[in-house]
């Protein structure tokens, strides 16, 4: 080919979406790496449930411990857990309010705002916040524990079928 000739245009591959790069491709790689569809579905279901716990700062350690104890893939569990962060933060206040109502402090937490928390800290200190919110947090964790059972079941049975279908398509393409 001479310098004046231009090479034929290459077929442009469409850019992969964020969802494909960050979620689907890693899960497909795990299926290819030998994780069964049932194991992957359980990993994602438990990771999603743990990612929604209304207790900030425990999701990483808890999901790693559960994955190790059940001999699931720690990386897949961490991925599922951390993808739920937005929903965890969005559900935190509703969980706390419902937990406070459940354990008898709904009137104290119902109208709680950031300025009200600041005033309470200035007047009575951090101990007042801990005393106010510990029952709400306990109630929120109890509600989460009840709600995560059907969530894990739904995700497990739904994703198991999806992952089986994906794995069978991958096997057909590979052969």
NORJO-V667753 format. One record per pair of residues at least 12 apart in sequence whose C-alpha atoms are under 7 Angstrom apart, sorted by the first residue. I is the first residue (numbers start at 1). GAP is how many residues later the second one is. Records with the same first field share a line. If there is no record, write none. Layout:
I->GAP / GAP
This chain:
31->136
37->123 / 126 / 127
38->122
39->33
41->115 / 118 / 119
42->114
43->29 / 30 / 33 / 34
44->32 / 33 / 36
45->107 / 110 / 111
46->106
47->16 / 30 / 31 / 33 / 34
48->32 / 33 / 36
49->99 / 102 / 103
50->13 / 31
51->30 / 31 / 33 / 34 / 37
52->32 / 35 / 36
53->35 / 88 / 91
54->34 / 38 / 41 / 86 / 87
59->22
60->18
63->14 / 15
95->45
96->40 / 41 / 44
97->12 / 13 / 39
98->42
99->37 / 38 / 39 / 40 / 41 / 44
100->35 / 36 / 39
102->37
103->32 / 36
